[in-house]
């Protein structure tokens, strides 16, 4: 995304100001007393942050960071506004920010004044955190691990790694809020016409623009328990011209699975409209029971639950950029205020879509009568990467289905609770509520084969 016209107009006004009205910040020369003192202060802050417990008190560390940023050799660092010095930053967020690039960002200012290759470091964003301490009344509170408990949530660590790999854009690109990948602009080209004294400031400001930094979707920090048990019920239409309206129920602990389908093809009238009566008359319904891989079901449910919690437009690690040849590394600020109150506004998030997409509705019923959690899934793909990753997990889990004898039975009250999904009005002019009710009734009436043994032998899905 190029620098906005409003930003360009503001920068043009800034460049018209005389040099006498500017304040200049530059790096410290190496091996001076100020430079050595700054290095000692950075080392002390590093030790202080590393010693923090993940649920510790960050007030002293924030105070030390503010003092360091106010010192002579780090005055240039005020060009970066994304610093975790404000209230509300947790110890876990501070430690992750520091290790992922905050320390490297500050250290870079001690290297910029030296004779070697020059590069600026943009620090990562401060990540959102989900722990019992930060969100005790959160809808996912039962799955949140205490920050101090290193053994909690071990099963989901591989799931997090896999999700974050899916969220990461290709090198040299970033993901918009919608999940769409775009190429990052070349800031040195955008500021080439600026006066030399302002060139570094304009270039560094361009790097800091949300459209220039490498950004992506990121899961919140914290460890999360696996949804080990309960039922995941998914309802909705899959397909477009050839489709199946479905109700599916999956048991997370055992992998027991039930699928009730009503499939057919859209019958079109002259002019392209759907003939609902002919479409419904040609449907074919089936109900089957069997089993699936429980681990894949749990990973799918975990991703569905965490999807709404992702943080967008996040820089997750330090970004190193060589300073273009010929630039003087000096940050310029104005000493005047024209009172214009100019505000640069960003655009809203947009994404792509197509007519083959439908919306599935899912509900997870935790064990022991805990409150169900529900949401929607755009199927079979989406420009939103967390939704698209959930679709990948859905396909992988359902590919393990083997028809046979489920060991657990679905309770009728659970089926009654789930939502009837919506479908594009052009594809289903009369809606799908009636079809969904028929699917639920067919699932209630299903009888397990006689060979399934005690518990399900000759019985329906519920008493």
C-alpha positions in Angstrom: 0.0 0.0 0.0 1.7 3.3 -1.1 2.0 6.2 1.3 -1.4 8.0 1.3 -2.0 11.3 -0.4 -2.8 12.9 3.0 0.5 11.7 4.4 2.3 13.1 1.3 0.6 16.5 1.7 1.6 16.7 5.4 5.2 15.7 4.5 5.2 18.4 1.8 4.3 21.0 4.4 7.0 19.8 6.7 9.7 20.1 4.0 8.8 23.8 3.4 9.9 24.7 7.0 13.3 26.4 7.3 16.2 24.4 8.9 16.3 26.9 11.8 12.9 25.6 12.9 14.1 22.0 13.0 15.5 19.8 15.8 18.0 17.1 14.8 18.8 13.8 16.5 21.8 11.7 15.4 23.6 8.5 16.7 26.3 8.7 19.2 29.9 8.2 18.0 31.4 4.8 19.2 33.8 4.6 22.1 32.7 7.9 23.6 31.6 8.1 27.3 28.0 8.6 26.3 28.1 5.6 24.0 29.7 3.4 26.7 27.1 4.5 29.3 24.3 3.8 26.8 25.7 0.3 26.3 25.8 -0.4 30.0 22.2 0.9 30.4 21.1 -1.5 27.6 22.8 -4.4 29.2 21.2 -3.6 32.6 17.7 -3.4 31.0 18.3 -6.7 29.2 19.1 -8.4 32.4 16.0 -6.8 34.1 13.6 -7.9 31.3 15.0 -11.4 31.1 14.7 -11.8 34.9 11.0 -11.0 34.8 8.5 -13.8 35.6 5.9 -14.1 32.9 3.3 -13.0 35.4 5.6 -10.5 37.1 5.4 -6.7 37.8 6.7 -4.7 34.8 6.6 -1.2 36.4 10.4 -1.1 37.2 11.3 -2.4 33.7 9.0 0.2 32.0 10.6 3.0 34.1 14.1 1.8 33.2 13.2 1.7 29.5 11.8 5.2 29.6 15.0 6.5 31.2 17.1 4.8 28.6 15.1 6.3 25.8 15.5 9.7 27.3 19.3 9.4 27.2 21.5 11.1 24.6 22.4 8.0 22.5 18.9 6.7 22.3 17.2 10.1 21.5 17.0 9.0 17.9 14.8 6.1 19.0 11.8 8.4 19.4 11.3 8.0 15.6 9.6 4.7 16.6 6.3 5.0 18.3 5.6 1.3 19.0 7.3 1.0 22.4 6.0 -1.0 25.3 6.4 1.8 27.9 2.7 2.4 28.6 0.6 1.0 31.3 -1.3 -2.2 30.6 1.7 -4.1 29.0 2.0 -7.5 30.7 5.3 -9.2 31.6 4.7 -11.9 29.1 4.1 -9.4 26.2 7.2 -7.4 27.2 9.4 -10.4 27.4 8.3 -11.7 24.0 8.6 -8.2 22.4 12.1 -7.9 23.8 13.3 -11.3 22.6 11.7 -11.0 19.2 13.3 -7.7 18.4 12.9 -5.0 21.0 16.5 -5.5 22.3 17.8 -5.6 18.7 16.0 -2.4 18.0 17.7 -0.5 20.8 21.1 -2.1 20.1 20.9 -0.9 16.5 21.2 2.8 17.6 24.6 2.1 19.1 25.7 0.7 15.8 24.4 3.4 13.4 27.1 5.8 14.3 29.9 3.4 13.5 31.9 2.9 10.3 30.4 -0.5 9.4 27.3 -1.3 7.3 24.4 0.7 8.5 20.9 -0.8 9.0 17.8 0.3 10.9 15.8 -2.2 13.0 12.1 -1.9 13.3 10.9 -3.6 16.5 7.9 -6.0 16.5 4.5 -5.0 17.7 3.5 -5.6 21.3 1.3 -8.8 21.1 -2.1 -9.3 22.8 -2.1 -11.7 25.7 -4.7 -14.3 26.8 -4.1 -15.7 30.3 -6.3 -16.2 33.4 -4.7 -13.1 34.9 -5.4 -10.9 31.8 -8.8 -12.3 31.0 -10.4 -14.1 33.9 -13.9 -13.7 32.6 -13.1 -14.5 29.0 -15.3 -16.9 27.0 -12.3 -19.2 26.7 -11.2 -19.0 30.4 -11.4 -22.7 30.9 -8.8 -23.2 28.2 -6.3 -20.5 29.3 -3.1 -21.6 31.0 -1.6 -19.7 33.9 1.5 -17.8 32.7 3.7 -19.5 35.4 2.6 -23.1 34.4 5.1 -24.3 31.8 3.5 -27.7 31.6 0.0 -26.5 30.7 -1.0 -26.6 27.0 1.8 -28.8 25.7 -0.5 -30.6 23.2 -1.4 -27.3 21.5 2.2 -26.1 21.0 2.5 -27.9 17.7 -0.9 -26.6 16.7 0.2 -23.0 17.3 3.4 -23.6 15.3 1.4 -25.0 12.4 -1.1 -22.1 12.5 1.6 -19.4 12.6 3.3 -21.0 9.6 0.0 -20.8 7.7 -0.4 -17.1 8.8 3.1 -16.1 7.6 3.2 -14.3 4.2 5.8 -15.0 1.6 9.2 -13.2 1.9 9.0 -9.6 0.7 5.2 -9.4 1.1 2.8 -8.7 3.9 -0.8 -9.5 4.6 -3.5 -6.8 4.7 -6.1 -6.9 7.4 -8.3 -9.0 5.1 -5.5 -11.6 4.7 -4.7 -10.6 1.1 -1.0 -10.6 0.3 0.5 -7.5 -1.3 4.1 -6.5 -2.2 5.7 -4.0 0.2 6.6 -0.6 -1.4 10.2 0.6 -1.9 10.5 3.5 0.5 13.8 4.7 -1.0 12.0 5.3 -4.3 9.0 7.0 -2.7 11.2 9.6 -1.0 13.9 10.0 -3.7 12.7 13.5 -4.6 12.8 14.9 -1.0 15.5 17.4 0.2 18.6 15.6 1.3 18.4 16.8 4.9 14.9 15.3 5.3 15.6 12.1 3.3 16.4 9.8 6.2 13.4 11.1 8.2 11.0 10.6 5.3 12.5 7.1 4.5 12.3 5.9 8.1 8.7 7.3 8.5 7.8 5.4 5.3 9.2 2.2 6.8 7.0 2.7 9.8 3.9 3.0 7.8 1.6 0.0 8.3 1.7 -0.5 4.5 5.5 -0.9 4.5 6.3 -3.1 7.5 6.0 -6.9 7.2 2.7 -7.6 8.8 0.5 -10.7 9.3 -2.2 -12.2 11.5 -1.0 -13.6 14.9 -2.5 -15.6 17.6 -2.6 -14.1 21.1 0.3 -14.9 23.4 -0.3 -17.4 26.1 -0.6 -21.2 26.3 -4.0 -22.9 25.7 -5.3 -26.2 26.8 -6.7 -28.6 24.2 -10.5 -28.9 24.1 -10.2 -32.6 25.1 -13.8 -33.6 25.2 -17.4 -32.7 24.3 -19.1 -32.5 20.9 -18.4 -30.3 17.9 -21.6 -29.9 15.8 -21.3 -28.3 12.3 -24.4 -27.4 10.3 -24.6 -25.8 6.8 -24.5 -26.2 3.1 -21.4 -27.3 1.3 -21.1 -26.8 -2.5 -22.8 -24.5 -4.9 -24.5 -25.9 -8.1 -24.0 -29.4 -6.7 -24.5 -29.2 -2.9 -25.2 -31.0 0.3 -27.1 -29.5 3.3 -25.6 -31.2 6.3 -25.6 -31.7 10.1 -22.4 -33.3 11.5 -21.7 -34.2 15.1 -18.1 -35.1 16.2 -17.1 -36.4 19.7 -13.6 -34.9 20.5 -12.5 -37.6 23.0 -13.5 -40.8 21.1 -13.8 -39.6 17.5 -17.4 -40.8 17.3 -19.0 -39.1 14.3 -22.4 -38.7 12.7 -23.2 -37.2 9.3 -26.7 -36.4 8.1 -26.8 -35.2 4.5 -29.3 -34.0 1.9 -27.6 -33.6 -1.4 -28.7 -32.5 -4.9 -28.2 -30.0 -7.7 -29.6 -26.6 -8.2 -32.5 -26.8 -10.7 -32.4 -23.6 -12.7 -35.4 -21.8 -14.4 -35.2 -19.9 -17.6 -33.4 -16.6 -16.6 -31.1 -18.3 -14.1 -33.2 -18.4 -11.0 -33.4 -21.5 -8.8 -36.5 -23.6 -8.9 -36.8 -24.5 -5.2 -39.5 -27.1 -5.6 -37.7 -29.1 -8.2 -34.4 -28.8 -6.3 -35.9 -30.1 -3.1 -37.8 -32.9 -4.9 -34.5 -34.2 -6.4 -32.6 -34.3 -3.0 -31.2 -37.6 -1.7 -30.7 -38.0 2.0 -28.3 -40.2 3.9 -27.2 -40.7 7.5 -24.0 -42.5 8.5 -22.1 -43.1 11.7 -18.5 -43.9 12.3 -15.2 -42.6 13.7 -12.6 -40.0 13.0 -9.1 -39.1 14.3 -9.7 -37.5 17.7 -6.5 -35.5 17.7 -7.4 -33.8 14.4 -10.9 -33.0 15.7 -9.4 -31.3 18.8 -7.0 -29.3 16.7 -9.9 -28.2 14.5 -12.0 -27.2 17.5 -9.0 -25.3 19.0 -8.6 -23.3 15.9 -12.3 -22.5 15.5 -12.4 -21.3 19.1 -9.2 -19.1 18.8 -9.9 -17.7 15.4 -11.9 -14.7 16.6 -9.0 -13.8 19.0 -6.3 -13.3 16.4 -4.5 -9.9 16.2 -4.3 -8.4 12.7 -1.6 -6.3 11.1 1.1 -7.5 13.5 4.8 -7.3 12.9 6.0 -10.4 14.8 9.8 -10.0 14.7 12.5 -7.4 14.1 12.8 -6.1 10.6 16.3 -5.1 9.5 16.6 -2.7 6.5 19.9 -1.4 5.1 20.1 2.5 5.1 20.3 3.6 1.5 23.7 4.9 0.4 24.2 8.6 0.7 21.6 9.1 3.5 22.8 11.0 6.6 21.3 9.2 9.6 19.6 12.0 11.4 16.1 12.4 12.6 14.5 15.8 12.1 11.6 17.2 14.1 9.8 20.5 13.8 9.7 23.2 16.4 6.6 24.9 15.0 2.9 24.0 15.1 0.6 25.6 12.5 -2.5 24.4 14.4 -3.9 22.6 11.3 -4.8 19.5 13.3 -4.3 17.3 10.2 -5.3 13.7 10.8 -4.4 10.8 8.4 -7.0 8.1 8.4 -6.5 4.6 7.2 -8.9 2.6 5.1 -11.1 -0.3 6.3 -10.3 -3.9 5.9 -11.6 -5.6 2.8 -11.3 -9.1 1.4 -12.2 -11.3 -1.6 -15.2 -13.6 -1.9 -16.9 -15.8 -4.5 -20.3 -17.3 -5.1 -19.1 -20.8 -4.2 -18.6 -19.8 -0.5 -21.1 -20.7 2.1 -21.3 -20.1 5.9 -21.2 -23.1 8.2 -22.3 -22.7 11.8 -20.5 -24.6 14.5 -21.0 -25.2 18.2 -18.7 -26.8 20.7 -20.5 -28.4 23.6 -17.9 -28.8 26.4 -18.4 -31.8 28.8 -20.2 -31.6 32.2 -22.8 -29.1 31.0 -20.5 -26.1 30.5 -21.7 -23.2 28.4 -21.6 -24.0 24.6 -19.5 -21.8 22.3 -20.6 -21.1 18.8 -19.3 -19.3 15.6 -19.3 -19.3 11.8 -16.9 -20.6 9.3 -16.8 -19.4 5.7 -16.4 -22.5 3.6 -14.5 -23.9 1.6 -12.0 -21.1 1.6 -11.5 -17.5 2.8 -9.2 -14.5 2.3 -9.0 -14.4 6.2 -6.0 -16.7 6.9 -7.2 -18.0 10.2 -10.5 -19.0 8.6 -8.7 -20.6 5.7 -6.5 -22.6 8.1 -9.6 -23.8 9.9 -10.9 -25.1 6.5 -7.7 -27.0 6.0 -8.0 -28.6 9.4 -11.7 -29.4 8.7 -10.8 -31.2 5.5 -8.0 -33.1 7.1 -10.1 -34.2 10.1 -13.1 -35.3 7.9 -10.8 -37.2 5.5 -10.2 -39.7 8.4 -13.9 -40.6 8.7 -14.6 -44.3 8.5 -18.1 -45.5 8.5 -18.8 -48.0 11.3 -19.8 -48.0 15.0 -19.5 -44.8 17.0 -19.0 -45.4 20.7 -20.8 -42.2 21.9 -24.4 -41.1 21.2 -25.5 -37.6 20.5 -28.1 -36.1 22.9 -31.2 -34.6 21.3 -31.1 -31.5 23.4 -27.7 -30.7 21.9 -29.0 -31.0 18.4 -31.9 -28.7 19.2 -29.6 -26.1 20.5 -27.5 -25.7 17.4 -28.3 -22.9 14.9 -29.8 -23.4 11.5 -27.4 -21.9 9.0 -28.1 -19.3 6.4 -27.6 -19.8 2.6 -27.4 -17.3 -0.2 -31.0 -16.3 -1.0 -30.5 -16.9 -4.8 -29.5 -20.5 -4.1 -32.2 -21.2 -1.6 -35.1 -18.8 -2.1 -37.1 -20.4 0.6 -34.2 -20.8 3.0 -32.9 -24.1 4.4 -34.6 -24.3 7.8 -37.0 -27.0 6.7 -34.1 -29.0 5.2 -32.1 -28.6 8.4 -35.0 -29.8 10.5 -35.4 -32.9 8.3 -31.6 -33.6 8.7 -31.9 -33.4 12.5 -34.9 -35.7 12.5 -33.1 -38.2 10.2 -30.2 -38.2 12.6 -32.5 -38.8 15.6 -34.0 -41.8 13.8 -30.7 -43.4 12.7 -30.1 -46.9 14.0 -26.7 -48.4 14.5 -26.0 -51.7 12.7 -26.7 -54.8 14.9 -23.0 -55.7 14.9 -22.1 -52.6 16.8 -22.7 -54.4 20.1 -24.0 -53.2 23.5 -24.8 -49.6 23.9 -25.6 -48.8 20.3 -26.9 -52.1 19.0 -30.2 -51.4 17.2 -30.5 -48.1 19.0 -30.8 -44.5 17.7 -28.3 -41.7 18.4 -30.1 -41.0 21.7 -32.6 -42.4 24.0 
